[in-house]
Amino acid sequence: MSPVPGITIDGPARRVCLDVRNPDFFRDPLPAYAALHAQCPAFFWEEQQQWYFAGYDQVNALLRDRRFGRQILHVATREELGLPEPKPHLKDFDALEAHSLLELEPPAHTRLRTLVNRAFVSRQIEQLRPEIEALSHAVIDTFEKDGKVELLKTYAETIPVTIIARMLGIPVEAAPRLLDWSHRMVKMYVFNPSFDTQVDANQASAEFADYLKGIIAEKRTMPADDLLTHMITSEKDGERLSEAELVSTTVLLLNAGHEATVHQIGNAVRTILQSGFPPAELFANAETTERTVEECLRFSAPLHIFQRYALSDIELEEGIALKKGDKIGLMLGAANVDPRKFSAPDMFRPDRNECANLSFGAGLHFCIGAPLARLELNMSLPILFQRLPRMRLKDEPPVKDSFHFHGLERLDLVW
Ligand code: HEM
């Protein structure tokens, strides 16, 4: 028996039982990750019935390995793989996924990614600096005098959703609806979502798509200087994006554009306040700020797991035989605390100068929003700590019961 609560490891057989709903695990997965690194960083997860990888080098290599993909139906049929037919109650959700950049493989992926990439390169994103700065201050102005705040719903959510909506040219007043649709949809990205969750996510997808079709129709008649208009009018190899592609890509950018960043802001503030490091030192200048942000991304990443399909029969170095269509799990959160790569990995050490974290993934699907997320974090965190130097945790913040999205339920602060 392993001494870490919630996990049982048979090291020699590389078999692991781990209940992701166990509060000991989802509140703080680092002890379980340490046990996996010590005993079997590549393992068969009994509850999920597939292989998972926790080691930094393994995860990094598998994310870049073109023998694996996020999609399988471009190289095999459902019948061939014994996959169930699409579920009618997920029709609208599936329709969005079918054209989502994140769910495509080349050549469809290359075509879509090239079209949106220009807007997200560092040079473009850098121009948002004054806007993010002004917005951060304006949001703090609304609660500074109160002496307390729940940070997630106020600050952490407002900044990313406002910025991505403005970039796309979606009215910022729609933010509450965008957040609601997004929250209902991302509940699908957990193990075995319930029937009710599926129905609700489908309903949210239908409403979201309808709303965007209206906005797209407006932009077609009244083009503006924004990313959505750019996507509508751009051509690649003589082809424009279809309406389905436009809607899917916009939904993905809006959802991915805030869900992870919100939780990273919350996780970072909690980590810093509990670390004992004086915020004034952590955010003394641009260089220390950047190191602090990268250490927060490593130590308290918001997204812990992504899956890939084997696109052919594959024999991995670790002696693991996969059949075409088998899924594997890549544990980014665990890779970030691999003791083979990071000294004292379970310690928050903003002065470390070791290898890069894997929080934004790697390879073909590497996060297109990484420069934007990094800028938002490098601006919003120092401004918050400078404006509220006496800020402290009101109590121990509750962690969300969600392994995939590692974040807080709420973050109550007082000063
Ligand atoms: C701290 C914040 C963020 C984290 C930790 C994060 C993490 C990730 C990761 C790990 C992936 C790769 C998934 C895979 O390989 O299967 C990804 C993809 C993606 N992210 Fe982010 N992300 C963040 C913020 C953003 C933002 C602000 C945007 C805004 C546009 C964004 C847009 C995307 C998109 C469009 C993809 C799909 C890229 C593709 O498939 O080519 N992300 N993100």
Boltz pocket constraint, residues with backbone or C-beta under 6 A from the ligand:
constraints:
  - pocket:
      binder: B
      contacts: [[A, 63], [A, 70], [A, 101], [A, 102], [A, 103], [A, 104], [A, 113], [A, 164], [A, 252], [A, 253], [A, 256], [A, 257], [A, 258], [A, 260], [A, 261], [A, 264], [A, 302], [A, 303], [A, 306], [A, 307], [A, 332], [A, 358], [A, 359], [A, 360], [A, 361], [A, 362], [A, 364], [A, 365], [A, 366], [A, 367], [A, 368], [A, 369], [A, 370], [A, 372], [A, 373]]
      max_distance: 6.0
